[in-house]
Amino acid sequence: MPKVKMSKSFHNLKFEFLDNIEMFSSENEIEYFPFHFHDYFCVSLIYKGTEHLQTLGGDHYAISGTISITQANEVHKNSSIDTLPYSYKTFYINPDVLKFYNNGKTINQLERTIDDPGLFQTFSNLSINGENSLQDMESALKKLVFFGEKDSGKQLESSFSLIDEIADSIPYIPINLESLSEKFFKSKFHFAREFKKAKGISPLAYIMLKRLKNAKRMLLQGEDILTVCYLMGFYDAAHLNSAFKRFFGVTLRMIKNSNIIQNI
């Protein structure tokens, strides 16, 4: 079988305005930076796969098509989830620049994960046509400040570690938001909002990631695809393949045939 090639590539771009905003892009990365911090906000567009962001406050996730935020001066480490590469472009933005576009009001932190296709596209166009204009960057920043957290000092009401036990105990049974929220004694809307604030993704997306990691391990151990589908709660191979492409940026064929994706 032919081997699947996923070559890494890196690129830097510096804009000559607004405190020389920088953009760093990485293709097919697994883990590049150790724990570190920046004076700036890191606004990362996730183009393929899923980002695993580790901070002192816990683990957070951002899937393809969303924007991952690392707060200014936050100790963190970025990597792909599991051993499957991801691709992203990060803008480093001075907090004083955001303050200016927020009518002089300091933004202590932004929402951890921003799911806004319009804002994603605005920043994406800048990364492709960086020389276009200051006006394009200003448009992106004016939209970004609306995602400043209004209750930045508030602690989350509860730990969500129970969700791991639930997902592991019944891996093959469909789980809905209503049944999950009942176990945490919250309304489904409050539960979903608090969970996303804590983890960066929805509760159902989090469970999907766990099931896909288990499915990948089973496939690499030689398990039959249809058996994996049954045990991990997927309808069929097409459903599993679609989930792998959305969350990990790879297909079933790539996992079965490639020796660069190592077992966990």
C-alpha positions as CSV (number, residue, x, y, z in Angstrom):
1,M,0.0,0.0,0.0
2,P,1.2,3.6,-0.7
3,K,2.2,5.5,2.4
4,V,0.2,8.7,3.2
5,K,2.5,11.7,3.3
6,M,1.7,14.6,5.7
7,S,4.6,17.0,5.3
8,K,5.0,19.7,8.0
9,S,5.4,23.4,6.9
10,F,5.7,26.7,8.8
11,H,5.3,30.3,7.7
12,N,5.5,33.7,9.3
13,L,3.9,37.0,8.2
14,K,4.3,40.4,9.9
15,F,1.8,43.2,9.2
16,E,3.2,46.7,9.2
17,F,0.5,48.2,11.3
18,L,-1.2,47.9,14.7
19,D,2.0,47.1,16.7
20,N,3.2,44.8,13.8
21,I,0.6,42.1,14.3
22,E,2.2,38.7,13.4
23,M,0.7,35.6,11.9
24,F,2.2,32.1,12.2
25,S,0.9,29.2,10.2
26,S,1.6,25.5,10.6
27,E,0.5,22.6,8.4
28,N,0.1,19.0,9.6
29,E,1.6,19.7,13.1
30,I,1.4,17.3,16.0
31,E,3.3,19.1,18.7
32,Y,5.7,21.9,18.1
33,F,5.9,24.2,21.1
34,P,6.5,23.2,24.8
35,F,4.6,25.0,27.6
36,H,5.1,28.8,27.1
37,F,3.3,32.1,27.2
38,H,2.9,35.3,25.2
39,D,2.2,38.9,26.1
40,Y,-0.4,38.8,23.3
41,F,-3.7,37.1,22.6
42,C,-3.3,34.1,20.3
43,V,-6.1,33.9,17.8
44,S,-5.8,30.6,16.0
45,L,-7.9,29.5,13.0
46,I,-8.1,25.7,13.0
47,Y,-8.2,24.6,9.3
48,K,-7.9,20.8,9.7
49,G,-8.2,18.4,12.6
50,T,-8.7,19.3,16.2
51,E,-6.4,21.4,18.5
52,H,-5.8,20.3,22.1
53,L,-4.9,23.3,24.2
54,Q,-3.5,22.6,27.6
55,T,-3.5,25.4,30.2
56,L,-3.0,25.5,34.0
57,G,-6.8,25.7,34.2
58,G,-7.4,22.5,32.2
59,D,-7.8,21.0,28.7
60,H,-9.6,22.8,25.9
61,Y,-10.4,21.8,22.3
62,A,-11.1,23.5,19.0
63,I,-12.3,21.6,15.9
64,S,-11.8,22.5,12.3
65,G,-13.6,25.7,11.3
66,T,-13.5,27.3,14.7
67,I,-11.2,29.9,16.3
68,S,-9.1,28.9,19.3
69,I,-8.2,31.6,21.8
70,T,-5.2,31.6,24.1
71,Q,-5.4,34.5,26.6
72,A,-2.6,37.0,27.0
73,N,0.1,35.8,29.5
74,E,-1.6,32.4,29.8
75,V,0.8,29.5,30.2
76,H,-0.2,27.0,27.6
77,K,0.8,24.2,25.2
78,N,-0.8,23.5,21.8
79,S,-0.9,20.2,20.1
80,S,-3.1,18.0,18.0
81,I,-5.5,15.7,19.7
82,D,-4.1,12.2,19.9
83,T,-1.3,11.6,17.3
84,L,-3.3,13.0,14.3
85,P,-1.9,16.2,12.8
86,Y,-3.8,19.5,12.6
87,S,-3.3,22.7,10.6
88,Y,-3.8,26.3,11.9
89,K,-2.9,29.9,11.5
90,T,-2.4,32.1,14.6
91,F,-2.5,35.9,14.9
92,Y,-0.7,37.5,17.8
93,I,-2.6,40.5,18.9
94,N,-1.5,43.1,21.5
95,P,-4.1,43.5,24.3
96,D,-3.8,47.3,23.9
97,V,-4.9,47.0,20.3
98,L,-8.0,45.1,21.4
99,K,-8.6,47.7,24.1
100,F,-8.5,50.5,21.4
101,Y,-11.2,48.7,19.3
102,N,-13.2,48.0,22.4
103,N,-13.8,51.7,23.0
104,G,-10.9,52.0,25.5
105,K,-12.2,49.2,27.7
106,T,-9.7,46.5,28.7
107,I,-10.5,42.9,27.5
108,N,-9.2,40.5,30.2
109,Q,-10.0,37.4,28.2
110,L,-11.8,36.3,25.1
111,E,-14.2,33.4,24.7
112,R,-12.1,30.2,24.6
113,T,-13.4,28.9,21.3
114,I,-15.3,31.1,18.8
115,D,-17.6,29.4,16.3
116,D,-18.3,32.3,13.9
117,P,-17.8,31.5,10.2
118,G,-17.9,35.2,9.3
119,L,-15.1,36.1,11.7
120,F,-13.1,33.0,10.6
121,Q,-13.3,34.0,7.0
122,T,-12.3,37.6,7.7
123,F,-9.1,36.5,9.5
124,S,-8.6,33.8,6.9
125,N,-8.6,36.3,4.0
126,L,-6.0,38.4,5.9
127,S,-3.7,35.4,6.2
128,I,-3.9,34.9,2.4
129,N,-3.8,38.5,1.3
130,G,-1.8,40.0,4.2
131,E,-0.8,43.1,2.1
132,N,-4.3,44.1,1.4
133,S,-5.1,46.9,3.9
134,L,-5.3,48.1,7.4
135,Q,-9.0,48.4,6.9
136,D,-9.4,44.6,6.5
137,M,-7.5,44.0,9.8
138,E,-9.6,46.6,11.6
139,S,-12.8,44.9,10.4
140,A,-11.6,41.6,11.9
141,L,-10.6,43.2,15.3
142,K,-13.9,45.1,15.6
143,K,-15.7,41.8,15.3
144,L,-13.3,40.0,17.7
145,V,-13.9,42.4,20.6
146,F,-17.6,41.3,20.8
147,F,-16.3,37.9,22.1
148,G,-14.8,39.4,25.2
149,E,-15.9,37.5,28.3
150,K,-18.2,39.6,30.4
151,D,-17.7,37.5,33.6
152,S,-14.0,36.8,33.3
153,G,-13.5,36.4,37.1
154,K,-16.3,33.9,37.6
155,Q,-15.3,30.4,38.3
156,L,-17.2,27.5,36.6
157,E,-19.8,26.0,38.8
158,S,-18.7,22.4,38.7
159,S,-16.2,19.9,37.4
160,F,-17.1,17.9,34.3
161,S,-15.0,14.9,35.0
162,L,-18.1,12.7,35.3
163,I,-18.6,13.0,31.5
164,D,-15.5,10.9,30.9
165,E,-17.0,8.1,33.1
166,I,-20.3,8.3,31.2
167,A,-18.7,8.2,27.8
168,D,-16.4,5.2,28.8
169,S,-19.1,3.2,30.5
170,I,-21.5,3.1,27.5
171,P,-19.4,3.7,24.4
172,Y,-21.8,2.2,22.0
173,I,-25.1,3.9,23.2
174,P,-26.2,7.2,21.6
175,I,-26.0,10.0,24.1
176,N,-28.1,13.2,23.8
177,L,-27.8,16.5,25.5
178,E,-30.9,16.2,27.6
179,S,-29.9,12.9,29.3
180,L,-26.4,14.3,29.9
181,S,-27.6,17.5,31.5
182,E,-29.9,15.6,33.9
183,K,-26.8,13.8,35.3
184,F,-25.3,17.2,36.2
185,F,-28.7,18.5,37.5
186,K,-28.7,21.4,35.1
187,S,-31.0,22.5,32.2
188,K,-29.6,21.4,28.9
189,F,-28.9,25.0,27.8
190,H,-27.1,25.9,31.0
191,F,-25.1,22.7,30.9
192,A,-24.1,23.1,27.3
193,R,-23.1,26.7,27.8
194,E,-21.0,26.0,31.0
195,F,-19.4,22.9,29.4
196,K,-18.3,24.8,26.3
197,K,-16.9,27.5,28.4
198,A,-14.8,24.9,30.3
199,K,-13.7,22.8,27.4
200,G,-14.1,24.9,24.3
201,I,-16.5,22.5,22.5
202,S,-19.9,21.1,23.1
203,P,-20.5,18.1,25.3
204,L,-21.5,15.9,22.4
205,A,-18.5,16.9,20.4
206,Y,-16.3,16.1,23.4
207,I,-17.8,12.6,23.6
208,M,-17.4,12.2,19.8
209,L,-13.6,12.9,20.2
210,K,-13.3,10.3,22.9
211,R,-15.0,7.7,20.7
212,L,-12.9,8.5,17.7
213,K,-9.7,8.1,19.7
214,N,-10.9,4.7,20.8
215,A,-12.0,3.8,17.3
216,K,-8.6,4.8,15.9
217,R,-6.8,2.6,18.5
218,M,-9.0,-0.3,17.6
219,L,-8.4,0.1,13.9
220,L,-4.7,0.2,14.3
221,Q,-4.8,-2.9,16.4
222,G,-6.4,-4.6,13.3
223,E,-10.1,-4.6,14.4
224,D,-12.7,-4.8,11.6
225,I,-14.2,-1.5,10.6
226,L,-17.8,-2.7,11.1
227,T,-17.0,-4.0,14.5
228,V,-15.5,-0.7,15.5
229,C,-18.6,1.1,14.2
230,Y,-20.8,-1.1,16.4
231,L,-18.7,-0.8,19.5
232,M,-18.2,2.9,19.3
233,G,-21.8,3.9,18.4
234,F,-21.5,4.7,14.7
235,Y,-24.2,3.7,12.2
236,D,-21.8,2.5,9.5
237,A,-18.4,3.0,7.9
238,A,-19.6,6.2,6.1
239,H,-20.7,7.7,9.4
240,L,-17.3,6.9,11.0
241,N,-15.4,8.1,8.0
242,S,-17.3,11.4,8.0
243,A,-16.5,11.9,11.7
244,F,-12.8,11.2,11.2
245,K,-12.6,13.8,8.4
246,R,-14.4,16.5,10.4
247,F,-12.6,16.1,13.7
248,F,-9.2,14.7,12.7
249,G,-8.8,15.7,9.0
250,V,-8.1,12.1,8.0
251,T,-10.1,9.2,6.5
252,L,-10.5,5.6,7.5
253,R,-8.2,4.6,4.5
254,M,-5.5,7.0,5.7
255,I,-5.6,5.5,9.2
256,K,-5.5,1.9,8.0
257,N,-2.8,2.4,5.4
258,S,-0.5,5.0,6.9
259,N,2.5,4.1,9.2
260,I,3.1,7.7,10.2
261,I,0.0,7.7,12.5
262,Q,1.3,5.8,15.5
263,N,-0.7,3.8,18.0
264,I,-1.4,5.3,21.5
